[in-house]
Amino acid sequence: MVDYNIGYDYYKQACQQYGLEPINFAYYLLSLSKAQLDAFNERAQPKRGHDLED
């Protein structure tokens, strides 16, 4: 979930830069594409395995 928060923070900064009002976090998550979710899962998978070993 931390990676989602990092992405949301980046999104909010981009909105501020262009004078746009960002959507809330729940809608942000709902608007992620399958490709974005797949990329997140691929990136998170090695972290999950590492956490289990520690």
BELDA-V946882 format. One record per pair of residues at least 12 apart in sequence whose C-alpha atoms are under 10 Angstrom apart, sorted by the first residue. I is the first residue (numbers start at 1). J is the second residue. D is the distance in Angstrom with one decimal. If there is no record, write none. Layout:
<<I & J & D> <I & J & D>>
This chain:
<<1 & 40 & 9.7> <1 & 44 & 9.5> <3 & 40 & 7.6> <3 & 43 & 9.2> <3 & 44 & 8.4> <4 & 25 & 9.1> <4 & 28 & 9.2> <4 & 29 & 7.7> <4 & 32 & 9.9> <4 & 37 & 9.6> <4 & 40 & 8.2> <5 & 25 & 8.3> <5 & 29 & 9.7> <7 & 28 & 9.5> <7 & 29 & 9.9> <8 & 22 & 9.3> <8 & 23 & 9.6> <8 & 24 & 9.0> <8 & 25 & 7.0> <8 & 28 & 7.2> <8 & 29 & 8.6> <9 & 25 & 9.6> <11 & 23 & 9.4> <11 & 28 & 9.0> <12 & 24 & 9.4> <12 & 25 & 9.8>>
